[in-house]
């Protein structure tokens, strides 16, 4: 297995122009690269940074992402639940993660900063101490998820059933916290 360290890849379309070699990529930076529909099996990214990259529908089976930062990336439909769970440590900033699957992933302390997570699936995920700073969670799925001390204080458009998730000391802010009452089909009225 190849070992690639401290390299920068810029404007590379791995789905057409180049083949990403199987192996371990450590301390590498990928700028404006396309991994769309690429099979990333048996590739490990360790302490790498992805800037403006497209991972739409990339195949993540048996790939590893340890201490990886995604900035302004498109990760639509990515199945992170197929990654190697021992090498899963991620942070996202200004990323599009619509339809991404995080089923049963251990994402403790993961940061989702200014991300779009429409219909992302977090069923069974451990999101304890995760932050969803200014993220849009429209129709995201939270079921049997561990949200202990997770921070939703600046997140929006979430619907979470407190009876189907562990939410001890999770943080929410008004008025979005009212979304926790959606299942009860009640009307909240404020008096002034």
Secondary structure as the mmCIF struct_conf table of DSSP 4:
data_model
#
loop_
_struct_conf.conf_type_id
_struct_conf.id
_struct_conf.beg_label_comp_id
_struct_conf.beg_label_asym_id
_struct_conf.beg_label_seq_id
_struct_conf.end_label_comp_id
_struct_conf.end_label_asym_id
_struct_conf.end_label_seq_id
STRN STRN1 UNK A 2 UNK A 5
BEND BEND1 UNK A 6 UNK A 6
STRN STRN2 UNK A 8 UNK A 10
BEND BEND2 UNK A 11 UNK A 11
STRN STRN3 UNK A 13 UNK A 13
TURN_TY1_P TURN_TY1_P1 UNK A 14 UNK A 17
HELX_LH_PP_P HELX_LH_PP_P1 UNK A 20 UNK A 21
BEND BEND3 UNK A 22 UNK A 22
STRN STRN4 UNK A 23 UNK A 26
BEND BEND4 UNK A 27 UNK A 27
STRN STRN5 UNK A 29 UNK A 31
BEND BEND5 UNK A 32 UNK A 32
STRN STRN6 UNK A 34 UNK A 34
TURN_TY1_P TURN_TY1_P2 UNK A 36 UNK A 37
STRN STRN7 UNK A 39 UNK A 39
TURN_TY1_P TURN_TY1_P3 UNK A 41 UNK A 42
STRN STRN8 UNK A 43 UNK A 46
BEND BEND6 UNK A 47 UNK A 47
STRN STRN9 UNK A 49 UNK A 51
BEND BEND7 UNK A 52 UNK A 52
STRN STRN10 UNK A 54 UNK A 54
TURN_TY1_P TURN_TY1_P4 UNK A 56 UNK A 57
STRN STRN11 UNK A 59 UNK A 59
TURN_TY1_P TURN_TY1_P5 UNK A 61 UNK A 62
STRN STRN12 UNK A 64 UNK A 71
BEND BEND8 UNK A 72 UNK A 72
STRN STRN13 UNK A 74 UNK A 74
TURN_TY1_P TURN_TY1_P6 UNK A 76 UNK A 77
STRN STRN14 UNK A 79 UNK A 79
HELX_RH_3T_P HELX_RH_3T_P1 UNK A 80 UNK A 82
BEND BEND9 UNK A 83 UNK A 83
HELX_RH_3T_P HELX_RH_3T_P2 UNK A 85 UNK A 87
STRN STRN15 UNK A 88 UNK A 93
BEND BEND10 UNK A 94 UNK A 94
STRN STRN16 UNK A 96 UNK A 96
TURN_TY1_P TURN_TY1_P7 UNK A 98 UNK A 99
STRN STRN17 UNK A 101 UNK A 101
TURN_TY1_P TURN_TY1_P8 UNK A 103 UNK A 104
STRN STRN18 UNK A 106 UNK A 106
TURN_TY1_P TURN_TY1_P9 UNK A 108 UNK A 109
STRN STRN19 UNK A 111 UNK A 113
BEND BEND11 UNK A 114 UNK A 114
STRN STRN20 UNK A 116 UNK A 116
TURN_TY1_P TURN_TY1_P10 UNK A 118 UNK A 119
STRN STRN21 UNK A 121 UNK A 121
TURN_TY1_P TURN_TY1_P11 UNK A 123 UNK A 124
STRN STRN22 UNK A 126 UNK A 126
TURN_TY1_P TURN_TY1_P12 UNK A 128 UNK A 129
STRN STRN23 UNK A 131 UNK A 131
TURN_TY1_P TURN_TY1_P13 UNK A 133 UNK A 134
STRN STRN24 UNK A 136 UNK A 136
TURN_TY1_P TURN_TY1_P14 UNK A 138 UNK A 139
STRN STRN25 UNK A 141 UNK A 141
BEND BEND12 UNK A 143 UNK A 144
STRN STRN26 UNK A 146 UNK A 146
TURN_TY1_P TURN_TY1_P15 UNK A 148 UNK A 149
STRN STRN27 UNK A 151 UNK A 151
TURN_TY1_P TURN_TY1_P16 UNK A 153 UNK A 154
STRN STRN28 UNK A 156 UNK A 156
BEND BEND13 UNK A 157 UNK A 157
TURN_TY1_P TURN_TY1_P17 UNK A 162 UNK A 163
BEND BEND14 UNK A 164 UNK A 165
STRN STRN29 UNK A 166 UNK A 166
TURN_TY1_P TURN_TY1_P18 UNK A 168 UNK A 169
STRN STRN30 UNK A 171 UNK A 171
TURN_TY1_P TURN_TY1_P19 UNK A 174 UNK A 175
HELX_RH_3T_P HELX_RH_3T_P3 UNK A 176 UNK A 184
#
